[in-house]
Amino acid sequence: MPSNFHIQRLPYCEDSAKIFAHIADLSWPVFLDSCSPYSHQGRYDIIAADPIATLVTRHQTTLISRDGHTTESTEDPFNLLKQLLLPEIEAIPGIPFSGGAIGYFGYDLARRIERLPELANDAEHIPELAVGIYTWAVIVDHQDKNTTLVAQPRATGDWQTLLKRFAEPRPGYSSEPFKLTTAITGNMDKAAYSRAFTRIKQFLKEGDCYQVNLTQRFSASCQGDPWQVYLALRQRNPAPFSAYLNFPGVQVLSSSPERFLKVEAGKVETKPIKGTLPRKADAEEDRKQVDKLANSLKDRAENLMIVDLLRNDLGKSCKNATVKVPALFEVESYATVHHLVSTITGELAEDQKALDLLKNCFPGGSITGAPKIRAMAIIEELEPNRRGVYCGAIGYIGFDGNMDTNIAIRTLVHSDDSIRFWAGGGIVNDSVEASEYQECFDKAAALFDVLSKFRPS
């Protein structure tokens, strides 16, 4: 174990949202949430706040705030973040995150990687990247049922003060009641979706691409603290890669079921989702849905396209001949849908770091299409609004070189008294318009349901 670390066991708490109350008043609080006790699939929760540095990227400029000073840079934000994560430290066994970066990488950060057209309206008005550098964290392990507070030697503040914060009973996180002040509206009606779908089918027929992910955006005006919405979301739609990020000017509420990239001791894993069917209330009918999805030639073909794309993306950062596909077309079941999931693994090359891998694979192929760059150009042409955080990534990159990130789907974004979410799916030659249109609403069902509880009376 690295020397000079502060490590203290805290009382185990099955519901980590209660622990978040202890740090909600600090700056940049974050909660990477496996949604225990509601989800059977997650293991670790990570809670942190009060970062020693922050990076915020808008367009070509990144603001780096540290030690009370803010500087500007036009350098690659991935490289800037890499510099802040030095020097690399040894990992602590059994602790997935002992300090490092936590935040989001928005879909539109891809413009710093690839040349893309600028056609869609940017109605988000939030940073493309927002990341804090944290030197302490609470780790809740729901498998071994323990809670650990860990702080780096470089941590600012007093260890005893931090211990006292978690030892003292605190009231629940009180906040201004949340409510919608308008109805939820979409950026595409059925006719607009049909026109976009038809155009994609033309691109596919002409051999321009093999698959394009088409997404709808939904929004409503609102008032109050979105933490209440997140509490409802994690109960209604528990998912192992959920997150709540409370950053200045923007809150991100994710209930993502999809792992984007994981790096642990140089071992790489990605688990793309392609193929979705809604859950059924009747157990026998629900089982038939699983069988139908598992044997769907269309969904298997769609999934395989993305597996091939990700094998190529991983190959940019992994050792030769190490990229493997240990699992193809496995069905995973969630609160409202079944998903078809595959697993691709690899070993990070000696000259590559986790952030190199993230950049080389960004954004995830499962939410763009194939070939990726052409699909992204078509998305920019056909979707009325930019995606913002949606379809980017949320997660951590540790000082120890380890990383775990999600694909930011099933995600709500709150800023400027507005709350937004998106849903879509991959369009291929065999896609049927009515089915694809309905799939958007199947995927977003939990988000609609949660927000309906906050509608104006």
Secondary structure, DSSP 4 states (H G I P E B T S, - for coil): --TT-EEEEE---S-THHHHTTTTTSSS-EEEE--TTT-SS--EEEEE---SEEEEEETTEEEEEETTEEEEE-S-HHHHHHHHTPSP-PPPTT-S-SSEEEEEE-GGGGGGTS-----SB----S-SEEEEEESEEEEEETTTTEEEEEE-TT--S-HHHHHHHHHS-------PPPEESS--EES--HHHHHHHHHHHHHHHHTTS-SEEEEEEEEEEEEES-THHHHHHHHHHS--TEEEEEEETTEEEEEEE--EEEEEETTEEEE--EEEEEE--SSHHHHHHHHHHHHT-HHHHHHHHHHHHHHHHHHHTTBPTT--EEEEEEEEEE-SSEEEEEEEEEEEB-TT--HHHHHHHHPSPGGGTEESHHHHHHHHHHH-SB--TTTTSEEEEEETTS-EEEEE--SEEEEETTEEEEEEEEEE-TT--HHHHHHHHHHHTHHHHHHHHTT---
